[in-house]
Amino acid sequence: MWDQRYQEEGFAYGTVPNDFLRTQCDQIPSGGRVLCLAEGEGRNAVYLAQQGFVVTAVDQSAVGLEKAQRLAEEKGTSLTTKVADLADYDLGFECWDGIISIWAHVPPVLRQQLHRQVVHALKKGGVFILEAYTRRQLDMSGVGGPPASQPEMFMSRDELMKELQGLEFCLAVEQERNISEGRCHQGESAVVQLVASRPVVKG
């Protein structure tokens, strides 16, 4: 599915970074190592690289990540790309200053596993930034998010806060907002937004 979508002309979600990420990324330690999950065609990863972060973008689609590399070259920056299924990808331990999850909708069991890894993969003081669609998206006029046949793929604030226990939440809200990201994310939408950090142990 994803290779097919990314083989289409242009960028499915545009080349401009997610605006929530753009407003929050300065909370990540300056110049730090950042991991972008399910990064697709790379618009967010490329933006972060332009801000001076050392970025790794992971996605299951080689087609999408090839476009990400081309976009990085066009923007005069660089990033590392890794083709991997998140079900098999090891995030590591205390190695990332930032982890980004923008529209990374996966089945609940995998999502819970992934978020357990996120908690331990962040360095102390590292920051996790997430935006995802909630089930209320099914009642909205906008385009985007998992299909109605897969309601379990949506996320909620309460579920995410449980899955990410161990992090300190700077922001955790569900809201409606207008989105304009390429041809695949448009219009009034229902989302959850999170910013959380791994506590720094004070001794």
Residue, then its C-alpha position, 0 to 999 in steps of 0.5 A: m500500500w505505502d510503496q504504491r502511494y509514494q510512487e504517485e507523482g508529487f508528495a502525498y502529504g506535501t513537503v512542508p513539515n507538520d505544523f505541530l511539530r514545527t512549533q514544538c521541536d525546539q524543546i528537543p535538546s539543540g543539535g541532538r539525535v532524533l528518530c522519526l517513526a513511520e516517516g514516509e516521504g521525509r518532510n518532517a525529518v528533512y525539516l528537523a535536519q535543517q534545524g541542526f538535528v542529526v536525524t534518522a528516518v525509519d519507514q517500511s517503504a523504500v520508495g518513500l525514503e528514497k523521496a526523503q533522501r531526494l528532498a533532503e538533497e534539494k533542501g541542502t541537508s542530509l539524514t539517515t534513512k532505514v527501511a524497517d517494519l516497526a514491529d521488528y525495529d529496535l529503538g535502542f536504549e537511552c540513545w535519542d534526544g528526540i523521537i517523533s511520531i506524526w500520524a504513525h498509526v499502527p495496530p494497538v499491540l504494536r503501538q503499545q510495544l513501540h511506546r514501551q520502547v520509546v520510554h527507554a530509548l530516549k536519553k534523560g531529558g529527551v523529548f517525544i512529540l506525537e500527533a495522531y488522529t482520534r476516533r472523532q475523525l470519523d465524524m469530521s469533514g476532513v480527509g485523513g487518518p485510518p479507515a473506518s474499517q480499522p477504528e482500533m488504529f486511532m489513538s486517544r490521550d488517555e491510552l497514550m498516557k498509559e502507554l507512555q508511563g515513565l515520561e513527564f507530559c508537557l502537553a497532552v490534549e485532544q482537539e479539533r483543528n484544520i490540517s493542510e498537508g498535501r492531498c491526503h490530509q486536508g480539512e477539519s480534523a480531530v487529533v491528539q497531540l503530546v509532548a513528553s520528556r524522560p525525566v532527568v534524575k537529580g542527585 
